Amino acid sequence: MSTTMVLLHIAGYVALLLWGIRMVETGIMQAYGSELRQFLGIAIRNRWKAFAAGLGITALLQSSTATGLMTAGFLSSGVMELVPALAVILGANVGTTLIVQVLTFDTSAIAPIFILAGLIAYNQGGKTRTRDLGRVAIGIGILLLALHLIVGVIGPIEKTAPVRALFATITGDPVINVILAALLTWASYSSVAVVLLVMSLSAAGIVTPAASLALVLGANLGNVIPQFIGTSQSGSARRLALGNLIVRGLGTVAAIPFLPKIAEWLAALEGNPAREAADFHTLFNVALAVVFIGLLNPLAALCSRFIPAKSITDSPGTPRYITSAELATPSVALASASREVLRMVDIIERMLKAFLIAIKDDDRNQIGEIARMDDIVDELHNALKLYLTEISRNDKLPQAEARRCEDILAFTINLEHVGDIVEKSLSELAEKKIKNHLAFSAEGFQEISNMLNQIFENLRLAVSVFMTSNLRDARALMQAKTSMRDLEWTATQNHLHRLREKRAESLETSSLHIDIVRDLKRITAHIASVAYPVLSEYNELLPSRLLDKDDEAFIPLAVGKE
């Protein structure tokens, strides 16, 4: 086999390795993502618990980058302080080494078992957690298979002069080794994959022990780059990435002069080149954790000095109007919170308009925009929830302001639900329409468009009710909710009539049409929720009123639902 073909095979098998790691990560996140986030949220008050949480979550996800981005999200929303966030990152760095340690053993024989078991679980699991765990098992099997294939293609070329000359040229200098591995890690988005590749090269004798250790250092350093890219708009998250870079950068600089001695020591201890690389990977990150766990406060201060609050380019989801300084004056704080809610309303309207464009023009770019805007809505929702909770803790808060605080929070929660409906349901329906090259009938599309236009009017009316508590507008909003129910019924009946006429477009888009008009009605119920406190204040809500199905969407704060 020629050198070119060997390198091509290695690249292909590394890509397969990356795919396996990705499947494991996404499978775990889909199965236990909410639990992992909750677990991480519980552990944020203590650096040792935060360290343990980072270690455990990374060991499960097989990705310190995923843990880092999750932590950055908590940090950006104000849920987590910088010091425990840095502790999570230290734990994540150690956690990723455990994965490598496990994979140093020859587990290729069980790869088919994982793939077969995973395929059965994936096909039989439906939409349950079993399907997600099947995805994890398939990913593990692919990962193990890829490692076996890499070792298999590298082994026979151990004595091939061109390959040896190529790697000797590349890996002759430790600084070049570090840079090369860092670039590979950045390109592959996985330090685990690069370290495993280095282990395979070491086992085959293609790179020297000292060079393999330098490549491991580069893999650790390069793992920070995706965190910078993934958090480029968030100042607080950039501080976290900077802290990780400082830790790993200082560790790399300190370790480079001692690599030959460390290589000799590990060779005497292990005698297995692949194990030596894995052990160094673990020892390096454990040493960094031991050294820096007690220095997190000055490290956090240093990061804040390099990236001060005033120089930060805030992310779109960063609140613009609420500040901690206003908490001492609840009336001012509530007014600022109301301004942030208006931002949420504006973004919701843009999301709905993007959905309309997506189904009208088959524009996939709009679906991506919807996902981006939903992230902004989620960030604002989290920030407002924390801010309003702080306001409510004021023991001297007047009753009227306490009630206003509850009303703002209730409307915020309902708006966040609207964003979820648009992003998780409507955008998925739009994607299905585009993917399957479907088209609504002219009448069907007009019905959907009319309902959306009504929602836009309802949003403007809801803003008026929210800001002024005007009784007339509150009544009009409730009437609009009834009108939307009529629009949904009419649209459904017209669609069924077209089905009876066997209209081709209606037959093809039947489920899409029904689901869309249902979701638009649900959205109206969430928007109309802002009228309930006003109508209640004027005793215009019937106490024995039957619960409408739409009212399941309304989240009344009084009953403690969040």
Phi, psi and omega in degrees: 000132182290161179300320179300315180294323178298312179297323178295318177296317179299316179299318179295318180290326175295320176299320176296321177299315179298321179296320177298315178299319179296319179296319178297313182299310182293323178297314178296318181295320178290325182279317188229019184303313181295320178295321179294318177296319178296317178299317179294321179295327179290329188270009191277347186276348183227130186295327180289319176293322178297318177300313180296321179296315178299319179297311184294316181295319179294321177300325178284314185282340185061030181205110174289334177297316179298317177297319179297317180292323176297315179296320178299324177297316176298318182294317181295325181279354179087004180287329186236142174275166186292321183298306176297330177297318176295325177295321176300317181296319176300317177295321179297321178297322176287321182300324181291337179285333179295323178299313180298319180300317180296320185280358174288338178278151180285101181245016184298331183295332182265000180301312179299327180296315178298316182296315180296310180298320179295320180296318178298313180296321181294317183284330184263351188278349183061231177253022182272177179295335178301320178297317179296318178293328174298321176298319178299314181297318177299317179300317178297317179298315178297319179301311180295320178296318180298318177300316179299318180292321178298313178299321181295324182276335181280321184310306183295343183260011182305322183260008180285120186299313182300318181294315179299319180295321180298308182290329177295322179292317184287317189258024181282337183241131183298324179295318177296322178302313181299313181296316181299310181294325178297318179293319178298319179294318177298316181293322183271346180064023183207113175288330179301313181298318181292317178297319178297322176295317177300318177300318179296317178295322179293317180298327180277355180077016183281328175242150181286159178303316180296321179294321180296323178293321177296321177295323176297318176301317179297321177298319177295319180291319182291340180293343180282333186301312178302329178294322176295316182292316182290342182237029188296339182261355185249118181295314180297320178291328177292327174300319179297314178297322178295318178300317178296320178296318179298314180300308183287326178295312178297319178298319180295312180299320181290329186276329187307313182297337185258007183301315178301317179294318179296320179298318178296317180296316179292324178297319178291330183277318187257303184081003179239112185304319180294315178296325178299316179296318179294317180296319178296320177303315179291312183298320180299312182287325175295318178299317177297319179296317180297317183289317191263348181299329177270357182246018185292325179296309176294329177295316178298319178296319179297316179297320178293329178290319180289325180235077180290158185301322184289342181260003184279134169272104187294152174287160179303333180274359179284128179303141181259336191245332183273134177222154180294333181296334183279348183299333179292340178240090187305322181298318178292318180299319180292323177296318179294320177297322178298322178296323177293324178297322178297326174298319178298318179300316180299318180292321177301316179298318178295324177297317179294321177294323177296321177297318179299317178296320181300314182280338179280314186253004184054046184263104180294332181300328180294328178294318175297322177295322178298315179298319179296317181290327177295324175299321178295316178300317180297318179296315179295320178300313180296316180296316180295321180298316178294318182296314180292328175297320177296319178298316184293342180283351179290114183294335183264016182292122178301154184300319181297318179289327176297319179293320178297321178300316179296320181295318179297315181296318179298316179293322177300315180298317180294323176296321177298322176296321176301314178302319179295320179297316180295314185284317186271336183246300184297317180294326176295319177295320177297318177300318179296319179298315181292314182299319184267007177055048181264159179219133175288154169294159181301320179292318180298315179296322180296323178296317177296317180298319179297319179295320178295318178299323177295321178297319178300318177295320180296324178298316179295320178293321179297322177298317178299315179296317182296320185273329187247344185056035182287125183295319181298317179293324178297317176297317180297322180293320177293324176294324177296325176297317177296319178298322178295323176298321178293320178298318178297315181297315180297316180298319180294315180296318178296320178296317178297323176297318178294327176296319179296331176279357180059042175291126186302314182298319181292322178297318183288327187251018187303306182296323178298313183298312181297316181294321181294312182293328175296315181295322179295324175294319177299319179299318179300321179298319177296317181295318182293345181302334183293341181279339185301311180301322180293313179296324178294320180298325180264012178056042179251014172254128179289125182295335181258016183298131178294143180287118175282149180303326179295332184290349173297335179286330182287130181255093179284121183295334184298332180266008172081013179275138176225000000 
